[in-house]
Structure formats: structure tokens, C-alpha cells
Amino acid sequence: MVPDVSTGTDSRGLIAYLFGPGRRDEHTNPHIVAAWDMAGAPDPGRDPAATYSQLAKRLDHHVDLRTRELGGKKPPQHVWHCPVRTAPGDRYLTDTEWAEVARRVVHATGIAPAGDEKVCRWIAVRHADDHIHIMATTVRTDGRRPRTHQDGRRAQAECRRIEAEFGLRRLKSGDLTAPRTPTGAERAKAERQGQTITARQWLRERAYAVAAAVHAEADYFTVLQSLGIKVKTRLGPESGDVIGYSLAAPGDTNSVGEPVWYSGSKLAPDLSINRLRERLPDQEIADRPRYAADPAEPWQHTISAIQAAHTVLDSDDGAAAQGHLAAFGDALYNFASSTSGPHRTELRAAASAFNRARRSAMRADHDAATALRQAGKELAYASNEPGGLAIALLFATLHLARAAAKWHEQRGHEQQAAAADEAFRHLQAGYQQAAAPALVELAHRAPRAATASRFEQDVRAALPDHADRILTDPTWTALTTTLAQAETDGHNPRRLLAEVGTQRELDSAEHPAEVLNWHITAQPNRRTQAARKRSTVSGTSSVSATPNLPATPVADRSQPDSLRRGR
């Protein structure tokens, strides 16, 4: 059961919507199921003589009195609105049950505490099977404003109790940082158009993917427009600077053919212009040339940054951890847009799922995660996909997603923990798709027996506590091939095993040789590094000036063929 509290100033406009046909004729049988006074609340849905104006006047009675006391100035945001919707698949509640839900919600939020005779006037309107709208005018009989501090959080807590008592699906408790749930009208519109996601959801995915890849605010708007998305910015009256923006999906129009706009903050809390600026570098940094002397570097940098993020999640610095989770969310989008193969679908799904895990009510220190964010952006501009490194990166993301789920769970972030766990499952599926054939190929290229025997001695010397498990692991043969390649690249196998064997995954891994394989794969080529240091030429290979197209959302919407690149 999902409540969604908001406030406004137009009583009659909201009433007209609640009792009207809806934006797409989706409202059926609108009527009041509960009110501050059922006898005193005109019901335009059931009483032919009742009008919207009559109901608005009754609701606004004490607002008008307060307005006169204030010399003609209405109290700010005096209209309180809270839709309450059951979860998909739940049974439909009766009018009597919805009336109880409404009374409990207005009590819990401070709109109309039980036993208080001077409460705000409110109504609960049902115009669909699966939800009601609670509307109130927030001036009490005694002229005071109600105590509605943290009303959204309190409404959620009460809905969790109602779910248990009514036998409904138990949803995860939130912290008011989730993006807005698509309205019934938005879902109905998407269904009529044959889409599995709404325009709001489609825009949100595109905005996240583009924000993850670009280096500057101006690039953000430019890339969005290049993808066919309409962009409208709001400028400050004095400074002329951008103070807000809205997006419209291709072909998404209202009844008169005008684009349907969604502001950044209405797409997701961290897509507002101010939150975006916290994550994007300033223009001076964005304008610096970016070079990659080795095409493998973006992948290796990202792997190293993701591995370092584990340490941050283990620390007591919640702000730094939250910053790394946001940067990791960006890296997932860039990884999905830079890779290919059947596992790309799972990467896209993981990036989308992790969006809910990338933020919480805790403050995020984005500066602490600069290394991870910059590495992820390098990945967005990578010109090729080195197969083994891509799988090693997928392996690293898999373990960080699991660590993120544990981090959120320990702090009581139920929705975020569930989202991180969902991302982990997608990454795990993607890893299995990508790794299985690669491990088979490595096993087919195994070195001769004498070399394998020497590597066995190296394992026993470097990792004596894990040696038996490593050598009996089905992927040991594949590991010998990787060790042979590392030796060719200038590494000492025994020293390398000791170094990568300190990784935390080795202790609990079901296949420790597999863990070692991908950690070793992620190591830089020593001979290439040495040659690069000897070279007097630097910066000869620049990173592509254009990022890979952002990952298409899991369920794509209709758009021109020219916009379907990079799918």
C-alpha cells in the first residue's frame, strides 16, 4: 500500500479532478467513502444536486475564516493531498475498508487525530478499484495549522500496519527518497500505446544514463536533445543561469497535442538541477583533455575504483559510502552502454534496479567518490571492450552490489537493500552468461603439464590456507592459462597470487580459482607499463570525444529508428 503526500493551493481544481472522468477517462464511479462529516460533505459523485463549488466551499470554510484574519492572505499550501494505492496483485478493498484506511491515515499524519473535535476538514474519494485520494484543507476549526511534520513518513508507517492487518502485500518501508510512482493515468496511457513503462519512467532511465556519462552540465542537455528528448530550461530572472529544467519524451503529448513535461526533480530526487551539479565536475575540469594511452585503462581503473569502494562501505563514514553508491550507480549505466553480448540486457536491468539503492536520507559526500565517478566516465568513452577485462569488471560489480545490499540492510534502508539485491541478481545472471564460455575457452588454452605443475607449487607457497580448495576447483585449469598470460606480461606468478589472494571474496568463494582468475585478469600489463614509461611521447591516443549512447531502458518506448542505436 503506497501513500504519496503532497500539498497545493487549488481546492476546486483538485475536486474537479477527483470527481471528473480523469485525464484519459480512467475514473469510474467517483464517490466519497469517508469524510470529516459524512452528512456535511456534499458528494458530487452520488448527489445530483451537489456541485464541485459546494464541496470546495464546505472544505475551505475555515481556510476562508483564516484568510480574513490574515487580511486577505491565504495560508500557504493549504490543500493537502494523499493518494493511497494498493500494490499490484492485491485484492480490491471494499468502501468500508477504504474508509477505515482513510481515517487511520488522517489520524497518523496529524490532519485529523481521533478524538480531536477541532480537526481539519477532509474527504476520501474513490474513483478506481485500487486506490483512494484523501484531500484536506489544512486549517483547523480553531484557526491553527495541523502538526503534519514528517506526514509522508508517518503515512507510510501506518500503511505498513494496515497491510499486516488487512492481509495485503507487505511493501518495504521507505525514507521519502524514492522517485514518484507513476499515476494510474500514466500507466493507462502507456498500456494504450503498447508500452510496458510510462513516459516518466522512460525519461528517468535516459536522464540517469546521460548524467552518468557526460562531463558537464551543458553536455547533459545536448546529449538528451540528440536522443530526441525535448528539453526546456528555466532561467533565473536576474542571473540568467539555469535554475531548473523539464524533459518530454518523443511523441508523448496531452489531449491538445502539447508535450507532457516532467521536471528533473519529478523524475527522481537526485535528477534536480542542484543535485546533478553536485555530481558533475565544474567546467574547468570538464574542459581538460582526457587521454587513454592504453585502451584497457578505463576498464582497469573502474575495477580498481570499485574494489576500493568495498573499503569505504566497511568504514564508519556514511556520507562517503553514500557518495560511492551514487557513483557506482553511474558506473553501472556506463558499463551497460560500453559492453556488448547477451549479458548487456542484464547490465541494463541492474543499472535500472540500482537507482533506488543509490540514495537514502543520509547525506552523500560526492567528493569522496571522485575516483569511482571519473573511472566510470572513462568507461563511457572507451572505444573497445577487452573481453577478459569486461568479465573481470562484471565480477567486481557483482560483489559491490552485494556489499551495497548488506550496507543498506544494516541501516534499516529496506527499499534500498531490496533494490541492491535485485541489481545483484541481474549482475549475477549477466556474469554467468559472460563468464561460462570465457572460462571454457581459457581451459582449452591451458599450458603444458610442467607449467601447470609449477603454478601449483606457486599456489601452495603463496596461499597455503586456500591451496587445496583452489587446486580442486573446476576452474583451476582456466586459472593456469591466466597465470601463464600474466607471466608473459611481466608478472611474477607467485608474487601476483600472494597479492590478489588478499581479496575478501577468496575466504567465502565457492570457486576460489575463479575469483583469482578475474582478479589477475584485471592486473595491468607490466611490460606495457614499462614501455609506456620509456616512451617520450605522451597523450597520443585520446579518449573519444563522444560518449557511448546511454543504455536503453529495460523496456523501450516507441521512438524513431534513428534513435535506436546502441540497443
Protein Blocks (a to p, Z undefined) as FASTA:
>chain_A
ZZdddddfblklmmmmmmmnbjnopaghiacfbdfblklmccfklmmkbcfklmmmmmmm
mmmmmmmmnnopacehkbccddddddehiacddfklmmmmmmmmmmmnomagghiakbcc
dddddfbfkbccdddddddfkopacdfehklmmmmmmmmmmmmmnopacddddehlaccd
ddfklmmmmmmnopabdfklmmmmmmmmmmmmmmbfklmmmmmmmnopacdddddfklop
afbdcdddehiacfkopacdddfklmpmklcfklmmmmpccfklmmpccddfbfklmmmm
mmmmmmmmmmmmmmmblklmmmmmmmmmmmmmmmmmmggcjklmmmmmmmmmmmmmmpcf
bdcdfklmmmmmmmmmmmmmpcbdcfklmmmmmmmmmmmmmmmmmmmmmnopaklmmmmm
mmmmmmmmmmmmmmmmmmmmmmmmpccfklmmmmmmmmmmmmmmlmmmmmmpmklmmmmm
mmmmmmmnopafklmmmmmmmpmklmmpmblmlmmmmmmmmpccfklmmmmmmpcbehka
ccdfbdcdddddfbacdddfklmghZZ
